[in-house]
């Protein structure tokens, strides 16, 4: 019997990365709609109905995730600046 692999399990990310090539076809067979969005808490993609997709986009969940990504991008840029300064000082 297959086990359910949840976030936090060591096999979770590798399993997502190596999803079968036919996963979209399987999903189409199960439903008439085809919208996925990352869950705010877990980051796992979840299927949405058209109404849920509208609520997701207009209700603030999508904006929250964009803000989180922008904050991470700012931290990464700051890190790159510090790293460049450190390397410049080290080279002197």
N, C-alpha and C positions, 0 to 999 in steps of 0.2 A: 504494500500500500504506500503510495507517495506521501511525503510529508509536506506540510505547508511551510515555506521559508519566509519568515517575517523580517522586517527591518531590524538590524542589530545582529542577525545571524551571519556568520562569516561567509556563507554562500549566497547571501542576498544580492550584493552588487554584481558579482560575477554572473549570476543567473540573469539579472536584468540586462547586462551587457550582451549576453549571448542568447537573446530571445530568438525563437525559431523564425526563420524567414517568412513563414506562412501565418504569423500571428494575426496580421490584419485580416486575412481571409477568414480565419476562425471567428474573429470578432464580428465581421460582417454577417456571418451565419447566425450569430446569437442575437443581433439587434439591427434595427433599421438606421440607427444614428451612429456616428463615428466621431465623437469628440472626447479627447482626453485632456485632463488638466492636473498639474501636480497638487497634491494635498498640502495645505499650508503646514500642518504639523509634522507629517512623516516624509513629505517629498515624493511619495509614491504616486504614480499616475493613476487617476481614477476615471472610469468612463462616466460621461455626463449626458443627460437628456438635453434636448435643445433648451428647455426651460432652466435646467440647472446650469447650463453653459452661460445663458444670459445672466442669471443671478451671480455666477462666479465672476464674470467680466464687469458687471455693473455694481456688484455688492462690495467690492473692495479687496477680495482675496487676490485677484491678479495684481492689483496695484501694490499690495503688501509684498508679494514675491518680487516684483520689480524693484521696490525700494530695498529689499534685502540684498538683491544682486548688486545694486548700485553701491550700497555700503561696502560690500565685499570688494568691488572693483576699486573703490577709494582706498581701502586698506592695502590692497595689492599694489596700487600705484605708489603709495607712501613707502611701502617696503622696498620697492624697486629704487626709489630715490635714495633711501638710506643705504641700500646696498651699493649703489653707484658712488655715493660719497665715501663709504667705507673703503671701497676698492681704490678710489682716487687717493685717499690718505695712505693706504697701505703701499701704493706704488711710489710714494715720495721718499 
